[in-house]
Structures are given as C-alpha cells and as structure tokens.
Amino acid sequence: MKYPLSYQLFNRSPLPPIVLCLVLMVVLVGGYTLSAFQSGLIDRILAGKIANTEFRATFTAMMITAYMPMSQFYLIKWSEENWLLLSSHVDVLPKFDVSLSLFWGSVGAMLQFGFFFAPSWFSGNAFNPQYWSINQVVTHVIVVAAGWTLYRLLASILKYANQFSRIARALPTLDLFDTKFNKVFVQQGVRSALLVIGFISITGIIIVAPGGGLFMAVLIAVISCLCAVLAMIIPALGIQKRTSLEKKKHLTEIRKKLQKLTYKVALDDLDHLKLSTLLALESRIQAVKEWPFDASSISKFTFYISIGLGSWVGAALVEKLLDKVI
C-alpha cells in the first residue's frame, strides 16, 4: 500500500506529529512575519496605508499549510485503526484505500488562486514587474498550496467515510445488540469532525477581519459546522441503514410467530412461555437505536464545535483590543 508523502514524512519524524506541526507553523508564520517586517508591509498596515487582508490571508494559509499534513496523517492513522477493529467483526474485509485525490487537490489549488489572485491577473497588475516581490511569490505559493492540501483532506474525509459506510451496508448479518461494533463508526465520524473543526479554528484569523461583515462570518460558521456534521454522520449512515433493515427483518419474523400463537384457540404453558419470550424480544429489538450515536459522542462533538467557534470569538476580541492599543 502506497501512503501519501506527507504521511510518510510525519510517520518517520522523531517528533510527535502535533509537535512537528507546531514547529512547521512557527517556521512558516515566523518567517513570513519577519519578511513582512523587513519589506515594510507591517509598517504600511500599521500606518493605515493598506488593508491587512493580504497579510491575514497569507498568515492563515501558512498555518493551514502546516496543519493539513498533520491532519492527513491522523486521518489515515485513525481510519486504519478503526478499520482494523472492524476486522474482528467482518469475515472478509477489503483493504482500506488511503490514496488521495489529485483531482480535488487541483480543484482546490485553482479555486484558491481564483479567490485571491484572479483580480490582479485579470486586471494586468500581475504582468507588471513592480507587482512582484518575495512576499508576493511566497503568498501565491502558500495560498495555492493551502487550497491543494485542504481540498484533498476534505475529499479524503468523505472517501474514507464512504468506505466505512459501504462496509456496514454490505454486512451479511448484524448483531443488533453489539454496541461495540457500532461505536467504531461513531469514533471514525467524531475524529474526522475534529480535524475539520481544527481547520475552522485556524480560519478565525481571516474570518473576523475588519470589514468582513457579520453576515459573512455567520454564513461561513454555518457552512463550516455543516461540514463537520457531515464528517461525523457519513461514516454512521451505513450502519444506520443496516440496523434499520435488520430490525425490520427480525420484527417481521417475530410478528409472524406472534400472529400464529394469537390465532390459537387455547394456549398451553409452552405457548404462553413462547408468547412472553417473543413479546420481550420484540420490545428489546424495538428499543435498539438505529443511529449509533450516544450522549458521550454528541457531547464530544458539541465540545469540539464550541472550541472551533470560540476561537473566532477570541480572534474578534483580540482584534478589538489591537484596534484600541494601536
């Protein structure tokens, strides 16, 4: 199985992935900030001569570029661990496909380029030699790289989630009372959502930019939360549908047996025992939840979402404080 280069690098690193991610963030963000100081970009921003949108966007893209490889590493690692847990319940389990999408990476790179740089290129400014500087080159490379890594990660989350969903729908039999099996799909969804929420937290730096508007911030918050919800729900869709079918199958069989017993004119002791057993089993099967989420998984997801959106509030407060100080 061929793993992505980012996974191989993080896997071979002597540092834990989180530490390596922080080191990369410090190097990229610190290097860009130092370069912005030397080029006078920071001075022009502080003097109010230019907006800080470009600096914020590149700063955020630097953090995303460092965050995404770590996210990809953990997505593959956690997915393979959960896939291995399924092997104890599934007789024939296909290999887990960890390949990344070149298509969606290319789409992400082009979209990022279009969002941030299309006006400069279409207006002809990009063809002016004075337009280009080291900061401009770095900004172009990092922003496009951020789009490449982001869209590949989101595509991978959906692809991996669908693999879990498909294997659940294809199960020949399902033990309705085996809660440990269902928790594998929940764990995959919650962890995938956590990676999306990490991205949401980082983007707070640019979302709360002055002039961005409350409506745009709320819209992006809603879309981001929906992405996190999808990342959590999709892996569980297969097991939900399979559980629903299995419940209907068992309940249909039980009710046929109950119907035969109730049509009897007289019931002996054995029939009464069968009747009570079937009724108890029917009630127990009806009580089985089709969705595998419990209070613990929902509370974790809510906590993660609150952290992501809370970071936006924190960024807004810092922005207000800086406006008063500077």
GIQUIGI-V663476 format. One record per residue. SS is DSSP state (@ for helix, = for strand, . for the rest). D_CENTER is the distance of its C-alpha to the mean C-alpha in Angstrom with 1 decimal. Layout:
{{SS	D_CENTER} {SS	D_CENTER}}
This chain:
{{.	23.4} {.	22.5} {.	19.5} {.	18.1} {@	20.2} {@	17.6} {@	17.0} {@	20.8} {@	21.5} {@	19.2} {@	20.6} {@	24.2} {.	24.0} {.	26.2} {.	23.8} {.	20.8} {@	17.5} {@	16.8} {@	20.5} {@	20.4} {@	17.4} {@	19.5} {@	22.6} {@	21.1} {@	20.1} {@	23.7} {@	25.3} {@	23.6} {@	23.6} {@	27.0} {@	28.5} {@	27.5} {@	28.8} {@	32.0} {@	32.4} {@	32.0} {@	34.7} {@	37.0} {@	36.8} {.	37.5} {@	34.2} {@	33.6} {@	37.3} {@	37.1} {@	34.1} {@	35.8} {.	39.0} {.	37.3} {.	38.3} {.	34.8} {.	31.5} {.	28.8} {@	26.1} {@	26.4} {@	26.3} {@	23.2} {@	21.3} {@	22.3} {@	21.7} {@	18.1} {@	17.7} {@	19.3} {@	16.8} {@	13.8} {@	15.9} {@	16.3} {@	12.7} {@	11.1} {@	13.5} {@	12.8} {@	9.1} {@	10.3} {@	12.9} {@	11.2} {@	8.9} {@	12.3} {@	14.2} {@	12.4} {@	12.3} {@	16.0} {@	16.9} {@	15.8} {@	17.5} {@	20.5} {@	20.6} {@	20.9} {@	23.8} {.	26.0} {.	25.7} {.	25.8} {.	28.9} {.	27.8} {.	24.2} {.	23.4} {.	22.0} {.	18.3} {.	17.5} {.	15.5} {.	16.8} {.	14.9} {.	15.8} {@	18.6} {@	18.8} {@	15.4} {@	16.0} {@	19.3} {@	18.2} {@	15.9} {@	18.9} {@	21.3} {@	19.5} {@	19.2} {@	22.8} {@	23.9} {@	22.3} {@	23.8} {@	26.8} {@	28.2} {@	30.7} {@	32.2} {@	32.6} {@	34.0} {.	36.3} {.	37.7} {@	36.9} {@	35.0} {@	38.2} {.	40.1} {@	40.5} {@	40.5} {@	36.9} {.	35.6} {.	35.2} {@	33.3} {@	30.8} {@	30.4} {@	29.9} {@	27.3} {@	25.5} {@	25.5} {@	24.2} {@	21.4} {@	20.1} {@	20.2} {@	18.6} {@	15.7} {@	15.3} {@	15.7} {@	13.1} {@	10.4} {@	11.1} {@	11.5} {@	8.1} {@	6.6} {@	9.6} {@	9.2} {@	6.1} {@	8.4} {@	11.4} {@	10.8} {@	10.0} {@	13.2} {@	15.1} {@	14.7} {@	15.6} {@	18.6} {@	20.0} {@	20.1} {@	21.9} {.	24.3} {.	25.5} {.	29.3} {.	29.6} {.	27.6} {.	28.7} {.	27.9} {.	28.6} {.	26.5} {@	23.8} {@	22.6} {@	21.6} {@	19.5} {@	17.7} {@	16.3} {@	14.1} {@	13.1} {@	12.3} {@	10.1} {@	8.1} {@	8.4} {@	7.5} {@	4.2} {@	3.8} {@	5.9} {@	4.7} {@	3.4} {@	6.6} {@	8.3} {@	8.4} {@	9.6} {@	12.2} {@	13.5} {@	14.1} {@	16.4} {@	19.1} {@	19.5} {@	18.7} {.	21.6} {.	23.9} {.	27.4} {.	28.2} {.	24.7} {.	25.7} {@	24.4} {@	23.6} {@	21.3} {@	19.4} {@	19.2} {@	18.1} {@	15.2} {@	14.3} {@	14.4} {@	12.4} {@	9.6} {@	9.8} {@	10.1} {@	6.9} {@	5.4} {@	8.3} {@	8.0} {@	5.0} {@	7.5} {@	10.6} {@	10.7} {@	11.4} {@	14.0} {@	15.7} {@	17.9} {@	19.2} {@	19.8} {@	21.9} {@	23.6} {@	24.5} {@	25.9} {@	28.0} {@	29.2} {@	30.2} {@	32.2} {@	33.8} {@	35.0} {@	36.0} {@	38.0} {@	39.9} {@	40.6} {@	41.9} {@	44.2} {@	45.7} {@	46.0} {@	47.8} {@	50.3} {@	51.1} {@	51.6} {.	54.0} {.	56.3} {.	59.4} {.	59.7} {.	57.1} {.	58.2} {@	56.5} {@	54.4} {@	53.1} {@	52.4} {@	50.4} {@	48.4} {@	47.8} {@	46.5} {@	44.3} {@	42.8} {@	42.3} {@	40.6} {@	38.3} {@	37.6} {@	36.6} {@	34.4} {@	32.5} {@	32.2} {@	30.6} {.	27.8} {.	24.5} {.	22.8} {.	19.3} {.	18.5} {.	17.0} {.	19.4} {@	20.0} {@	18.5} {@	15.0} {@	15.2} {@	16.7} {@	14.0} {@	11.3} {@	13.9} {@	14.6} {@	11.2} {@	11.3} {@	14.9} {@	14.3} {@	12.1} {@	14.7} {@	17.4} {@	16.9} {@	17.8} {@	20.9} {@	21.8} {@	21.6} {@	23.8} {@	26.3} {@	26.6} {@	27.2} {@	29.9} {@	31.4} {@	31.7} {@	33.3} {@	36.0} {@	36.6} {.	36.8}}
